[in-house]
Amino acid sequence: MKKATNKKAQIMGNINALIFGSISFVVLVVVLTIGAQVTQTVGDSQTTNSSAANVSDQGLAAFQTFGDFLGVIAIVIILVVIVGLLLGVIALFARSR
C-alpha cells in the first residue's frame, strides 16, 4: 500500500510540473513580448542605418526567431507532462494488482 501512495504522490508531482511549466511558459511569453517592445522602441528612436539601429533590428529579428519556436516549446512541455502522467498511472495500476 505504501508504494501506491508514492505513485499517487508521483502523479501529483507531474500535475504540479504541468502547472509550473504552464506558468513558466506564460512568463516566458510575457518577457519576450516586453523585450521585443523595448527593442522596437529603442530602434525607432535611432538614426536609420546607424550601428544602434542595426543592432536593434537584429535584436528584433532574434526575438521573432525565438517567438517562432514558442508553439514547439509548448507542445514539448505538454507532451513531457502527459508521458509522465501516463507512466505514473501505468505504474500505479501495475503495483495495485
Secondary structure, DSSP 8 states (H G I E B T S, - for coil): -HHHHHHHHHHHHHHHHHHHHHHHHHHHHHHHHHHHHHHHHHHHTS-TTSHHHHHHHHHHHHHHHHHHTHHHHHHHHHHHHHHHHHHHHHHHHHH--
